[in-house]
Structure formats: structure tokens, C-alpha cells
Amino acid sequence: MKTTKTPKEKKFAVAAKREATLHPKVVKWILESYPKAWVYKTHDTTTRGIPDICAICDGMPVWIELKIGHVLTPIQRYTLDQIRLAGGIALVMCGEEIGFLYDYNMETHKPHPGRFLSIKEYSLKQVIGG
């Protein structure tokens, strides 16, 4: 029996496919700055809000959420804030731009439009100041 996807399910499937194309670019970009970095693509489909990529770069935990567009779910925003508050580096990658999405006000979560940088022009070390 053929199942029909809802418009929301179709939109999610397309976005997931497009986000998957970002993964190899991000891994390459991380390893260009930190050749000895440990990089892991998370596959946890049961825990919501976990960022897509985790890396350890010279002892620094770096978590990256891959997005098509700048819209995060509330649980993704909360998780990235918790990572940052615990001393980790929490980034959001949108297309070929990466940055810190928040103004560090946990109540407003307002975007920083000028803080996204092109991965073609900036290394990870430049973005995180390492």
C-alpha cells in the first residue's frame, strides 16, 4: 500500500536532503583549519535538538547545526544555548555561511545578521577566534 506524505513531511524530506549536502563541505572546512580534529556526524534521530556535527578542535568542543534557512526549532535554540553556556562553541551553518545565531540573550534569540561569514573566505579558526 502506497503512503502519501503530508506537505509538511515532503518539505522536511527536501530540507533534510539539502542539509545532507552541506555535511561534506563542513567536514572539509573543519579539517582545513584543524587537520587533527575529531569530527562526528550525529545520527541521533530519537533525541530532538542535537546539532548535526560535533567536532573536537585542539581541545575545543564545536557543535554545528546545519540549516537550510535561518529558522531553528525552540529545542535547537535551547540546546545550542546550553552548549554555549557549558563552554562549548555552538554554530549554525546556513548554506555556505556559518556564524553565531544569537545575541546571547536566552529569552529573545534574535539573529545577528552581520555575524554570518562565508566558509569560502573564512577558516574555522578565524570564525571562532582560535
DSSP file (Angstrom, degrees, kcal/mol; ACC not computed):
  #  RESIDUE AA STRUCTURE BP1 BP2  ACC     N-H-->O    O-->H-N    N-H-->O    O-->H-N    TCO  KAPPA ALPHA  PHI   PSI    X-CA   Y-CA   Z-CA
    1    1 A M              0   0    0      0, 0.0     2,-0.4     0, 0.0     0, 0.0   0.000 360.0 360.0 360.0 131.7    0.0    0.0    0.0
    2    2 A K        -     0   0    0      1,-0.0     2,-0.4     2,-0.0     0, 0.0  -0.653 360.0-147.8 -84.2 129.7    1.4    3.4   -1.0
    3    3 A T        -     0   0    0     -2,-0.4     2,-0.5     0, 0.0    -1,-0.0  -0.780   7.4-139.5 -98.6 143.1    1.5    6.0    1.7
    4    4 A T        -     0   0    0     -2,-0.4     2,-0.2     0, 0.0    -2,-0.0  -0.865  14.4-135.7-102.9 130.3    1.1    9.7    0.9
    5    5 A K        -     0   0    0     -2,-0.5     0, 0.0     1,-0.1     0, 0.0  -0.588  19.0-120.6 -83.1 145.2    3.3   12.2    2.6
    6    6 A T     >  -     0   0    0     -2,-0.2     4,-2.4     1,-0.1     5,-0.2  -0.388  30.7-105.7 -73.5 160.9    1.8   15.4    4.0
    7    7 A P  H  > S+     0   0    0      0, 0.0     4,-2.4     0, 0.0     5,-0.2   0.874 123.7  52.8 -55.6 -36.9    3.1   18.7    2.6
    8    8 A K  H  > S+     0   0    0      2,-0.2     4,-2.3     1,-0.2     5,-0.2   0.912 109.2  48.2 -65.9 -42.1    5.0   19.2    5.9
    9    9 A E  H  > S+     0   0    0      2,-0.2     4,-2.2     1,-0.2    -1,-0.2   0.887 111.9  50.0 -65.1 -39.0    6.6   15.8    5.6
   10   10 A K  H  X S+     0   0    0     -4,-2.4     4,-2.2     2,-0.2    -2,-0.2   0.925 111.0  48.7 -64.0 -44.9    7.6   16.5    2.0
   11   11 A K  H  X S+     0   0    0     -4,-2.4     4,-2.3     1,-0.2    -2,-0.2   0.906 111.7  49.8 -61.5 -42.8    9.1   19.9    3.0
   12   12 A F  H  X S+     0   0    0     -4,-2.3     4,-2.6     1,-0.2    -1,-0.2   0.906 109.6  51.2 -62.9 -42.7   11.1   18.2    5.8
   13   13 A A  H  X S+     0   0    0     -4,-2.2     4,-1.9     2,-0.2    -1,-0.2   0.893 111.1  47.7 -63.8 -40.6   12.4   15.5    3.5
   14   14 A V  H  X S+     0   0    0     -4,-2.2     4,-2.2     2,-0.2    -1,-0.2   0.926 113.1  48.1 -65.8 -44.8   13.6   18.1    0.9
   15   15 A A  H  X S+     0   0    0     -4,-2.3     4,-2.7     1,-0.2    -2,-0.2   0.907 110.4  51.7 -62.8 -42.1   15.3   20.2    3.7
   16   16 A A  H  X S+     0   0    0     -4,-2.6     4,-1.9     1,-0.2    -1,-0.2   0.893 110.2  49.2 -62.1 -40.0   17.0   17.1    5.2
   17   17 A K  H  X S+     0   0    0     -4,-1.9     4,-0.9     2,-0.2    -1,-0.2   0.910 112.6  47.1 -65.2 -42.3   18.4   16.1    1.8
   18   18 A R  H  X S+     0   0    0     -4,-2.2     4,-0.6     1,-0.2     3,-0.5   0.880 110.8  51.8 -68.2 -38.0   19.7   19.6    1.2
   19   19 A E  H >X S+     0   0    0     -4,-2.7     3,-1.2     1,-0.2     4,-0.9   0.873 102.7  60.7 -64.3 -35.9   21.2   19.7    4.7
   20   20 A A  H 3< S+     0   0    0     -4,-1.9     3,-0.3     1,-0.3    -1,-0.2   0.802  97.1  59.1 -62.5 -28.8   23.0   16.4    3.9
   21   21 A T  H 3X S+     0   0    0     -4,-0.9     4,-0.5    -3,-0.5    -1,-0.3   0.736 100.5  57.1 -72.4 -20.8   24.8   18.1    1.0
   22   22 A L  H <X S+     0   0    0     -3,-1.2     4,-2.3    -4,-0.6     3,-0.2   0.795  88.4  78.4 -76.3 -27.9   26.3   20.6    3.5
   23   23 A H  H  X S+     0   0    0     -4,-0.9     4,-2.4    -3,-0.3     5,-0.2   0.895  93.0  44.5 -53.6 -53.9   27.9   17.9    5.6
   24   24 A P  H  > S+     0   0    0      0, 0.0     4,-2.3     0, 0.0    -1,-0.2   0.872 113.2  53.1 -62.1 -34.4   31.0   17.0    3.5
   25   25 A K  H  X S+     0   0    0     -4,-0.5     4,-2.3    -3,-0.2    -2,-0.2   0.914 110.8  46.5 -63.6 -42.4   31.6   20.7    2.9
   26   26 A V  H  X S+     0   0    0     -4,-2.3     4,-2.7     2,-0.2     5,-0.2   0.918 111.5  50.2 -68.2 -43.5   31.6   21.4    6.6
   27   27 A V  H  X S+     0   0    0     -4,-2.4     4,-2.5    -5,-0.2    -2,-0.2   0.936 112.9  47.0 -60.5 -46.1   33.9   18.4    7.5
   28   28 A K  H  X S+     0   0    0     -4,-2.3     4,-1.6    -5,-0.2    -1,-0.2   0.921 112.1  50.9 -60.0 -44.1   36.4   19.5    4.8
   29   29 A W  H  X S+     0   0    0     -4,-2.3     4,-1.0     2,-0.2    95,-0.5   0.898 111.2  47.7 -62.1 -42.2   36.2   23.1    6.1
   30   30 A I  H >X S+     0   0    0     -4,-2.7     4,-2.7     1,-0.2     3,-0.7   0.943 111.8  49.5 -63.0 -48.4   36.9   22.0    9.7
   31   31 A L  H 3< S+     0   0    0     -4,-2.5    -1,-0.2     1,-0.2    -2,-0.2   0.735 101.9  62.7 -69.0 -22.5   39.8   19.7    8.8
   32   32 A E  H 3< S+     0   0    0     -4,-1.6    -1,-0.2    -5,-0.2    -2,-0.2   0.879 115.2  32.8 -66.2 -37.0   41.4   22.5    6.7
   33   33 A S  H << S+     0   0    0     -4,-1.0    -2,-0.2    -3,-0.7    -1,-0.2   0.840 135.2  26.2 -84.7 -37.3   41.7   24.5    9.9
   34   34 A Y    ><  +     0   0    0     -4,-2.7     3,-2.3    -5,-0.2    -1,-0.2  -0.745  64.6 179.6-131.0  82.3   42.3   21.6   12.3
   35   35 A P  T 3  S+     0   0    0      0, 0.0    -1,-0.1     0, 0.0    -4,-0.1   0.764  85.9  48.7 -57.9 -26.3   43.8   18.6   10.5
   36   36 A K  T 3  S+     0   0    0      2,-0.1    -5,-0.1    -5,-0.0    20,-0.0   0.286  85.4 129.9 -96.6  10.9   43.8   16.6   13.7
   37   37 A A    <   -     0   0    0     -3,-2.3     2,-0.6    -7,-0.1    20,-0.2  -0.275  57.4-132.2 -65.1 148.9   40.2   17.4   14.6
   38   38 A W  E     -A   56   0A   0     18,-1.7    18,-2.3     2,-0.0     2,-0.4  -0.925  29.5-172.2 -98.9 123.8   37.8   14.6   15.5
   39   39 A V  E     -A   55   0A   0     -2,-0.6     2,-0.4    16,-0.2    16,-0.2  -0.968   7.1-177.2-124.5 133.8   34.6   15.2   13.6
   40   40 A Y  E     -A   54   0A   0     14,-3.1    14,-2.7    -2,-0.4     2,-0.7  -0.994  20.8-145.3-134.9 128.9   31.4   13.2   14.0
   41   41 A K  E     -A   53   0A   0     -2,-0.4    12,-0.2    12,-0.2    11,-0.1  -0.835  31.2-130.3 -88.9 115.5   28.1   13.5   12.2
   42   42 A T        -     0   0    0     10,-2.3    -1,-0.0    -2,-0.7    -2,-0.0  -0.398  25.9-177.3 -69.7 143.7   25.4   12.8   14.7
   43   43 A H        +     0   0    0     -2,-0.1     2,-1.0     0, 0.0    -1,-0.1   0.080  32.7 136.9-125.0  19.3   22.8   10.3   13.7
   44   44 A D        +     0   0    0      1,-0.2     6,-0.2     2,-0.1    -2,-0.1  -0.586  17.8 167.1 -76.4 104.4   20.6   10.5   16.8
   45   45 A T  S    S+     0   0    0     -2,-1.0    -1,-0.2     1,-0.1     3,-0.1   0.465  71.4  57.1 -96.0  -2.4   17.0   10.5   15.5
   46   46 A T  S    S+     0   0    0      1,-0.2     2,-0.7    -3,-0.1    -1,-0.1   0.726  95.1  65.3 -99.5 -24.6   15.4    9.9   18.9
   47   47 A T  S >  S-     0   0    0      3,-0.0     3,-0.8     2,-0.0    -1,-0.2  -0.881  80.2-143.9-101.9 113.0   16.8   12.9   20.8
   48   48 A R  T 3  S+     0   0    0     -2,-0.7    -3,-0.1     1,-0.2    -2,-0.0  -0.457  74.6  26.8 -76.7 145.3   15.5   16.2   19.3
   49   49 A G  T 3  S+     0   0    0      1,-0.3    -1,-0.2    -2,-0.1    31,-0.1   0.329  74.6 139.8  93.6  -6.9   17.6   19.3   19.1
   50   50 A I    <   -     0   0    0     -3,-0.8    -1,-0.3    -6,-0.2    26,-0.1  -0.565  58.9-111.1 -72.3 128.1   21.1   17.7   19.0
   51   51 A P        -     0   0    0      0, 0.0    14,-0.2     0, 0.0    -9,-0.2  -0.151  21.0-120.4 -58.3 156.7   23.3   19.6   16.5
   52   52 A D  S    S+     0   0    0     12,-0.4   -10,-2.3     1,-0.1     2,-0.4   0.794  90.9  35.9 -71.9 -31.4   24.2   17.8   13.3
   53   53 A I  E     -AB  41  64A   0     11,-2.3    11,-2.8   -12,-0.2     2,-0.4  -0.981  58.7-171.2-131.1 136.4   28.0   17.9   13.7
   54   54 A C  E     +AB  40  63A   0    -14,-2.7   -14,-3.1    -2,-0.4     2,-0.3  -0.987  14.5 173.2-121.3 134.7   30.3   17.6   16.7
   55   55 A A  E     -AB  39  62A   0      7,-2.7     7,-3.3    -2,-0.4     2,-0.6  -0.991  26.8-147.2-139.5 148.4   34.0   18.2   16.5
   56   56 A I  E     -AB  38  61A   0    -18,-2.3   -18,-1.7    -2,-0.3     2,-0.6  -0.975  22.3-177.1-113.8 116.2   36.9   18.5   18.9
   57   57 A C  E >  S- B   0  60A   0      3,-2.5     3,-2.0    -2,-0.6   -20,-0.1  -0.937  70.9 -29.1-120.5 107.8   39.4   21.0   17.6
   58   58 A D  T 3  S-     0   0    0     -2,-0.6    -1,-0.2     1,-0.3   -21,-0.1   0.889 127.7 -47.1  50.3  42.9   42.5   21.5   19.7
   59   59 A G  T 3  S+     0   0    0      1,-0.2    -1,-0.3     0, 0.0    -3,-0.0   0.389 113.7 121.2  84.5  -3.1   40.5   20.5   22.8
   60   60 A M  E <   -B   57   0A   0     -3,-2.0    -3,-2.5    28,-0.0     2,-0.5  -0.824  60.7-134.4 -96.4 125.7   37.6   22.8   22.0
   61   61 A P  E     -B   56   0A   0      0, 0.0    28,-2.7     0, 0.0     2,-0.5  -0.677  25.5-172.4 -77.8 125.1   34.2   21.2   21.6
   62   62 A V  E     -Bc  55  89A   0     -7,-3.3    -7,-2.7    -2,-0.5     2,-0.4  -0.980   5.6-170.8-122.2 123.7   32.5   22.7   18.5
   63   63 A W  E     -Bc  54  90A   0     26,-3.2    28,-3.0    -2,-0.5     2,-0.5  -0.951   4.6-167.6-115.9 132.7   28.9   21.9   17.7
   64   64 A I  E     -Bc  53  91A   0    -11,-2.8   -11,-2.3    -2,-0.4     2,-0.6  -0.978  10.2-156.9-128.1 125.0   27.4   22.8   14.3
   65   65 A E  E     - c   0  92A   0     26,-2.5    28,-3.2    -2,-0.5     2,-0.5  -0.882  16.6-144.4 -96.3 124.0   23.7   22.8   13.4
   66   66 A L  E     + c   0  93A   0     -2,-0.6     2,-0.4    26,-0.2    28,-0.2  -0.771  26.8 175.6 -90.2 129.8   23.2   22.6    9.6
   67   67 A K  E     - c   0  94A   0     26,-3.2    28,-1.1    -2,-0.5     2,-0.7  -0.977  37.3-144.3-136.2 147.5   20.2   24.6    8.4
   68   68 A I  S    S-     0   0    0     -2,-0.4     3,-0.3    26,-0.2     2,-0.1  -0.948  92.7  -2.6-101.8 105.9   18.5   25.5    5.1
   69   69 A G  S    S-     0   0    0     -2,-0.7    26,-0.1     1,-0.1     0, 0.0  -0.317  98.5 -81.7  92.1 173.6   17.4   29.0    6.1
   70   70 A H  S    S+     0   0    0     -2,-0.1     2,-0.6    24,-0.1    -1,-0.1   0.197  85.8 119.0-100.2  15.3   17.9   30.6    9.5
   71   71 A V        -     0   0    0     -3,-0.3     2,-0.3     0, 0.0    -3,-0.2  -0.740  37.7-178.8 -93.4 120.2   15.0   29.0   11.3
   72   72 A L        -     0   0    0     -2,-0.6    -2,-0.0    -5,-0.1    -5,-0.0  -0.827  28.6-115.0-109.5 152.2   15.7   26.8   14.3
   73   73 A T     >  -     0   0    0     -2,-0.3     4,-2.4     1,-0.1     5,-0.2  -0.455  33.4-108.2 -76.1 159.4   13.2   25.0   16.4
   74   74 A P  H  > S+     0   0    0      0, 0.0     4,-2.5     0, 0.0     5,-0.2   0.880 121.5  52.0 -56.4 -38.0   12.9   26.1   20.1
   75   75 A I  H  > S+     0   0    0      2,-0.2     4,-2.5     1,-0.2     5,-0.2   0.860 108.4  51.0 -69.9 -33.2   14.7   22.9   21.2
   76   76 A Q  H  > S+     0   0    0     -3,-0.2     4,-2.5     2,-0.2     5,-0.2   0.922 111.6  47.5 -66.4 -43.2   17.6   23.5   18.8
   77   77 A R  H  X S+     0   0    0     -4,-2.4     4,-2.3     2,-0.2    -2,-0.2   0.934 113.2  48.7 -61.4 -45.3   17.9   27.1   20.1
   78   78 A Y  H  X S+     0   0    0     -4,-2.5     4,-2.5    -5,-0.2    -2,-0.2   0.927 111.8  48.7 -60.5 -46.3   17.8   25.8   23.7
   79   79 A T  H  X S+     0   0    0     -4,-2.5     4,-2.4     1,-0.2    -1,-0.2   0.922 111.3  48.9 -62.6 -45.1   20.4   23.0   23.0
   80   80 A L  H  X S+     0   0    0     -4,-2.5     4,-2.3     1,-0.2    -1,-0.2   0.892 111.7  50.2 -62.9 -38.8   22.8   25.5   21.3
   81   81 A D  H  X S+     0   0    0     -4,-2.3     4,-2.8    -5,-0.2    -1,-0.2   0.912 109.8  50.3 -63.7 -42.1   22.5   27.9   24.2
   82   82 A Q  H  X S+     0   0    0     -4,-2.5     4,-1.6     2,-0.2    -2,-0.2   0.891 109.9  50.6 -64.5 -39.2   23.2   25.1   26.7
   83   83 A I  H  <>S+     0   0    0     -4,-2.4     5,-2.7     2,-0.2    -1,-0.2   0.937 112.9  46.4 -61.6 -46.6   26.3   24.1   24.8
   84   84 A R  H ><5S+     0   0    0     -4,-2.3     3,-1.6     1,-0.2    -2,-0.2   0.915 111.2  51.0 -63.1 -44.0   27.5   27.7   24.8
   85   85 A L  H 3<5S+     0   0    0     -4,-2.8    -1,-0.2     1,-0.3    -2,-0.2   0.791 106.5  55.9 -65.0 -27.0   26.8   28.1   28.5
   86   86 A A  T 3<5S-     0   0    0     -4,-1.6    -1,-0.3    -5,-0.2    -2,-0.2   0.431 128.7 -96.4 -84.4   0.9   28.7   24.9   29.2
   87   87 A G  T < 5S+     0   0    0     -3,-1.6    -3,-0.2     1,-0.3    -2,-0.1   0.463  84.2 126.2 100.5   1.8   31.8   26.4   27.5
   88   88 A G      < -     0   0    0     -5,-2.7     2,-0.6    -6,-0.2    -1,-0.3  -0.360  64.1-111.4 -85.2 171.2   31.3   24.8   24.1
   89   89 A I  E     -c   62   0A   0    -28,-2.7   -26,-3.2    -2,-0.1     2,-0.5  -0.928  31.3-166.9-105.1 121.4   31.2   26.6   20.7
   90   90 A A  E     +c   63   0A   0     -2,-0.6     2,-0.3   -28,-0.2   -26,-0.2  -0.944  12.6 172.8-115.4 118.4   27.8   26.4   19.1
   91   91 A L  E     -c   64   0A   0    -28,-3.0   -26,-2.5    -2,-0.5     2,-0.4  -0.839  23.2-145.6-123.4 158.4   27.5   27.4   15.5
   92   92 A V  E     -cD  65  99A   0      7,-2.5     7,-1.8    -2,-0.3     2,-0.6  -0.994  11.0-155.0-124.1 130.6   24.8   27.4   12.8
   93   93 A M  E     -cD  66  98A   0    -28,-3.2   -26,-3.2    -2,-0.4     2,-0.5  -0.925  11.8-179.3-108.6 122.4   25.6   26.8    9.2
   94   94 A C  E >   -cD  67  97A   0      3,-2.9     3,-1.8    -2,-0.6     2,-0.4  -0.949  65.3 -49.3-121.7 108.6   23.2   28.1    6.6
   95   95 A G  T 3  S-     0   0    0    -28,-1.1   -28,-0.1    -2,-0.5   -27,-0.0  -0.530 122.7 -23.8  65.3-121.4   24.2   27.3    3.1
   96   96 A E  T 3  S+     0   0    0     -2,-0.4    23,-2.6    -3,-0.1    24,-0.4   0.006 122.3  92.0-111.0  27.3   27.8   28.3    2.8
   97   97 A E  E <   -DE  94 118A   0     -3,-1.8    -3,-2.9    21,-0.2     2,-0.4  -0.944  52.8-172.3-120.0 144.5   27.7   30.8    5.7
   98   98 A I  E     +DE  93 117A   0     19,-2.7    19,-2.9    -2,-0.4     2,-0.3  -0.972  19.5 123.6-134.8 148.2   28.4   30.0    9.3
   99   99 A G  E     -D   92   0A   0     -7,-1.8    -7,-2.5    -2,-0.4     2,-0.6  -0.992  60.7 -66.9-177.3-175.6   28.0   32.0   12.4
  100  100 A F        -     0   0    0     15,-0.5    12,-0.3    -2,-0.3    15,-0.1  -0.870  39.2-163.1 -94.5 118.2   26.7   32.6   15.9
  101  101 A L        +     0   0    0     -2,-0.6    11,-0.4   -11,-0.2     2,-0.2   0.700  59.0  71.4 -80.3 -18.0   23.0   32.9   15.5
  102  102 A Y        -     0   0    0      9,-0.2     4,-0.1     1,-0.1    -2,-0.1  -0.635  66.8-141.4-111.1 158.2   22.2   34.5   18.9
  103  103 A D        -     0   0    0      7,-0.5     3,-0.1     2,-0.2    -1,-0.1   0.224  59.5-108.4 -89.8  12.0   22.7   37.8   20.7
  104  104 A Y  S    S+     0   0    0      1,-0.2     2,-0.8     6,-0.1     3,-0.1   0.574  85.3 125.0  68.0  13.3   23.4   35.7   23.8
  105  105 A N    >>  -     0   0    0      5,-0.2     4,-2.2     1,-0.1     3,-0.6  -0.899  49.9-159.2 -98.2 108.1   20.1   36.7   25.3
  106  106 A M  T 34 S+     0   0    0     -2,-0.8    -1,-0.1     1,-0.2   -25,-0.1   0.682  86.7  52.9 -65.3 -16.3   18.4   33.4   26.0
  107  107 A E  T 34 S+     0   0    0      1,-0.1    -1,-0.2    -3,-0.1    -2,-0.0   0.838 117.5  30.9 -87.6 -32.8   15.0   35.0   26.1
  108  108 A T  T <4 S-     0   0    0     -3,-0.6    -2,-0.2     2,-0.1    -1,-0.1   0.841  72.9-164.3 -96.6 -36.0   15.0   36.8   22.7
  109  109 A H     <  +     0   0    0     -4,-2.2    -3,-0.1     1,-0.2   -32,-0.0   0.885  23.3 178.0  51.0  43.6   17.2   34.6   20.5
  110  110 A K        -     0   0    0     -5,-0.2    -7,-0.5     1,-0.1    -1,-0.2  -0.574  27.7-115.3 -78.5 138.2   17.5   37.5   18.0
  111  111 A P        -     0   0    0      0, 0.0    -9,-0.2     0, 0.0   -10,-0.1  -0.338  10.6-134.7 -71.3 154.1   19.7   36.8   15.0
  112  112 A H    >   -     0   0    0    -11,-0.4     3,-1.6   -12,-0.3     4,-0.3  -0.873  20.0-169.5-102.8  94.5   22.9   38.7   14.3
  113  113 A P  G >  S+     0   0    0      0, 0.0     3,-0.6     0, 0.0    -1,-0.2   0.833  82.4  45.9 -60.8 -32.0   22.5   39.4   10.6
  114  114 A G  G 3  S+     0   0    0      1,-0.2    -2,-0.0    -3,-0.1     0, 0.0   0.477  96.2  75.3 -88.4  -0.6   26.1   40.6   10.2
  115  115 A R  G <   +     0   0    0     -3,-1.6   -15,-0.5   -15,-0.1     2,-0.4   0.421  68.1 100.7 -95.7   2.5   27.8   37.8   12.1
  116  116 A F    <   -     0   0    0     -3,-0.6     2,-0.3    -4,-0.3   -17,-0.2  -0.757  56.0-164.9 -89.0 133.9   27.4   35.1    9.4
  117  117 A L  E     -E   98   0A   0    -19,-2.9   -19,-2.7    -2,-0.4     2,-0.3  -0.885  23.3-108.7-122.0 147.7   30.6   34.5    7.4
  118  118 A S  E >>  -E   97   0A   0     -2,-0.3     4,-1.9   -21,-0.2     3,-1.0  -0.568  15.6-145.8 -74.7 132.1   31.3   32.7    4.2
  119  119 A I  T 34 S+     0   0    0    -23,-2.6    -1,-0.1    -2,-0.3   -22,-0.1   0.642 100.3  64.0 -72.6 -11.4   33.2   29.5    4.6
  120  120 A K  T 34 S+     0   0    0    -24,-0.4    -1,-0.2     1,-0.1     3,-0.1   0.752 114.3  30.2 -77.4 -23.7   34.9   30.2    1.3
  121  121 A E  T <4 S+     0   0    0     -3,-1.0     2,-0.4     1,-0.1    -2,-0.2   0.665 118.5  51.4-107.8 -21.7   36.5   33.3    2.8
  122  122 A Y     <  -     0   0    0     -4,-1.9    -1,-0.1     4,-0.0     2,-0.1  -0.951  67.3-140.6-125.7 138.5   37.0   32.4    6.5
  123  123 A S     >  -     0   0    0     -2,-0.4     4,-2.1     1,-0.1     5,-0.1  -0.444  33.6-107.6 -84.5 166.7   38.6   29.4    8.2
  124  124 A L  H  > S+     0   0    0    -95,-0.5     4,-2.7     1,-0.2     6,-0.3   0.890 121.7  57.2 -60.9 -38.5   37.1   27.8   11.3
  125  125 A K  H  >>S+     0   0    0      1,-0.2     5,-1.4     2,-0.2     4,-1.0   0.894 108.0  47.2 -60.5 -38.7   40.0   29.3   13.3
  126  126 A Q  H  45S+     0   0    0      3,-0.2    -1,-0.2     2,-0.2    -2,-0.2   0.898 112.3  49.8 -68.6 -39.3   39.0   32.8   12.1
  127  127 A V  H  <5S+     0   0    0     -4,-2.1    -2,-0.2     1,-0.2    -1,-0.2   0.930 121.7  31.4 -66.7 -45.6   35.3   32.3   12.9
  128  128 A I  H  <5S-     0   0    0     -4,-2.7    -1,-0.2    -5,-0.1    -2,-0.2   0.489 107.8-118.5 -94.6  -2.2   35.9   31.0   16.4
  129  129 A G  T  <5       0   0    0     -4,-1.0    -3,-0.2    -5,-0.3    -4,-0.1   0.785 360.0 360.0  75.0  26.6   39.0   33.1   17.1
  130  130 A G      <       0   0    0     -5,-1.4    -4,-0.2    -6,-0.3    -5,-0.1   0.431 360.0 360.0 -88.6 360.0   41.2   30.0   17.7
